[in-house]
Amino acid sequence: MAVLEKKLGYPLPEQYREFLLTVRLPDLKLRICLSGGGLFFWQTLSPASGEYADTEDGGPCLIDLNWYGLSGRCVSDYIDCFRRRAGEMTSWLKAGFLCTADFYMEDYFVFYDLVSGRVLYIHNEDINESSDVCACWNDPAGIRRFMENEASVLCRDFHDFLRLVCTGETYDDETGTFSAPASWNLYS
């Protein structure tokens, strides 16, 4: 783990370190259930068809999440995976942000903040169309300032993120609380 942290340039939060020492996953396409007003989606996945359909106002929303697996067999594989995934976003990794997933038809990116330990999300247009990001694209300190101002908290820590993607429980992105899975016959 020390070699990995040296290559990343950041100590890994304890929760993430534990996860990496015990689990190795391929890339996964999952369904997660969000409610609350922090994120509003025009469409939700229909469990019956697997296609998106119009949402009902105020109801929970079932969406796709692509979790980027890190199935490398050693530290160099793991780092190479991040670099391939990040592509031109290597300064984001230097700023302490690991892009770990995307959701809602790849409209939102999920970043694990190695400094705060929080899991953040941001709309892809906020990154791709922002003059602020263009000005600091290769500046890790500028990227950190941008993300602290523009990104939103999805989960307060990595354990909550694991619970979100693994249990099927409904997650209120405003309050950070979980409840029983929603009844999806509303959308079928």
N, C-alpha and C positions, 0 to 999 in steps of 0.2 A: 504494500500500500504506500510505503514511503517513496518508492520509485515513481509511482503514478502521481502522487501529490507534487513531487519535485518537477515532473514533466508538465503538469497542469499549472504549476506556479501558485497553487492555493491548497491549504489543508482542506480535506473533505469534511463536511459536517458529519458528526458521529452517526446519524441515522443513515446517511448515504453510504458511509464506509461499511457499516454492518450489512447493508443490502448487497453491496458489491462482493463482499466476502462470502455470502451464502447463496446468491442467486445469479444465474446467467441465462438471459432470455434472448430469443430471436426477436426481430421486429414483430410487433403485435398490432392487429387491428381490433379494437375493442368498441364496445358501446358503453357510454356513461350517461347518467341521468342527472341533469342540473335543474334547479329551481331557484327562485329568488329573482331579484331585479337587477343584479349586477350585470348579467348577460341576458339579452333577449334575442331569441332566434325566431325567424319567420317560419321556419319549418322544423319538423321533428321527424326522426326515423320511424317508420311504421314497422313494428316487429313482424307483422304478417308478410309484408312484401320486401322489407329491407330497403325500401326507397323513401325519400323524403316526401312529406306531405305537409300541408299548412297546419300551423299550430293553433291551439285554442288559447285565447288570452288568459294569461296568468297561470297556466298549467305547467307541470314539469315537462322538460324537453329531453328526449332521448337523442343523443348525437354520437357520431363516430369519433374515435380518438385513435390516432396512429402513434403508438409508443415505440420510439426508436430503440430497438434492442442493442445491447452491447455484448455480443457473444464472442468477443475476442478471447483467445486462450492465454494471453499474457499482457503485460502492461503496454508494450509497443503496439499490439493489435488494438487494444482499447483506445489508446491515443490516436492511432490511425483512423479508427472508426469515427471518433469525434471530428478529426480534421476533414475526413471525406464528407461527413454529414454537414459540417459547417461550411465547407467550400471557402468562399470569400469571407466568411464570418469568423475567421480565426481571431480577430481583435475582440470579438464578443467573448470568446473563451478566455482570452487574456484579461478581460474585464471581470471575469468570474461568473459568466453566464453559460451554462450548458443547455443547449437546445435539446430537450428530451422528448418532445412530442409535438403533434399538431392536432387540431380538432375542428369540427364543423366544416367538412369539405376542404380541409387545409387552409381555412381562412384565418385561424389563430395559431400562433406559435406558443409553445409552453417551454419556459426556461426554468431551470433549477439554479437559484442564486446561491453560489458557494460562499458568499460573504454573510448573507442573512439567514440562510437555510430555508427560505421560503420558496414556494413554487409559484411562478408568475405567468401571466399570459398577456399577449399583446396581439392586436389585429395585424395581419401581414401588411396592410396598406399603411399602417402607422410607421412601419419600418421602411417599406419600399418606396413610399412617396413623400417622406419627410425630408425637408431641406436641412433640419437639425441633424438627422442621421448622416446625410450626405457629407455634411461639414466635418463630422467626427468619425467617419467609417473606419479609419485606421488608427483611431485614438482610443485606447481602452478607457481612459479617464472620462472622455466625452461620452462614450457609450454608457458607462456606468451612470453618469448624470442623466442622460436621456432616459434610460430604463427606470431609474428611481422616480422620474417625473411622469413618465407615460405608461409604464406597465402597471397592471393591476394584480393583486394577490388572488391566485386561484385557491391555493392551500397554504395554511400557515407553516407547514413543515412536510417533509417527505413521507412521514407515516400517514398523514392525511391523504396525500396523493396516492399512496399505495391502496389505502382503503377505498378511495374513489374509483380507481381503475379495477380493483379486484373483487369488490363485494356486491355490486349491483344496487347498492343503496342510493337513494336520492340525496344529492348534496346541494345545500343552499349556499351559493357562492357569495351571498351578502353576509350571512351570519357565520359561515364556516361550520354549520351543523349538518348532521346526517339524519335521515329518517328511513323508514321502510321503503323498499322499492315501490315505484308507482304502478298503478294499474294501467297497463298500456292498451287495453281494449278500447280506450277512448280514441285512439288514432288508427285503429285497424279498419 
